[in-house]
């Protein structure tokens, strides 16, 4: 069930950790000659464990100010200036950027930046392919919308290409998406199917519906006046059923590409 629930309440969770791609970034930084000379390994480039992170803010980059009568306030950590790591770690650079600057890259920019590191760029490409290329690698999961969280979950599923014979249920995945992002989403769902899985989508969006192999049209109206099977079949079959509102709206779209 790939829903729109947040991927985590912890501000430490972010797109790149969710896809387990941060391990690749840390391994890369830890293997640099500059890091080795300073006695730093992959573990020092983690903001979750002590060693390389700023111990004052415990690697979050901010301090939480507990307010008794209001919501908690967050202020930038004045030891690391929000950079999350100690100066030792921040002095190590890969292609001119330190770990903090890398976490501030967008997914799209990071793909170009890390060109040549196939495993990592493939995971980043997955995020772009579902329209999340604008997210920053280190962006806190708590700032993601429901739709963004849902697509991140889909990307995490796609990352594991060994998964087969799974049934995915998605509840209105196009909510809040622009037309271009809906196209990307449809392409991604197609990849899940091509990989041997089954995808069930609860959806009103006609661009998604027309791409289905099989439509189950419930109606005829919404709420109490609906819930009965009006039509089912391929899109071409459903448009032949006069009682189906979906079929009526679907008809002009069939035969069009895009
Ligand atoms: Zn700090």
Boltz pocket constraint, residues with backbone or C-beta under 6 A from the ligand:
constraints:
  - pocket:
      binder: B
      contacts: [[A, 54], [A, 55], [A, 56], [A, 57], [A, 58], [A, 59], [A, 60], [A, 61], [A, 62], [A, 77], [A, 78], [A, 79], [A, 80], [A, 81], [A, 82], [A, 83], [A, 84], [A, 85]]
      max_distance: 6.0
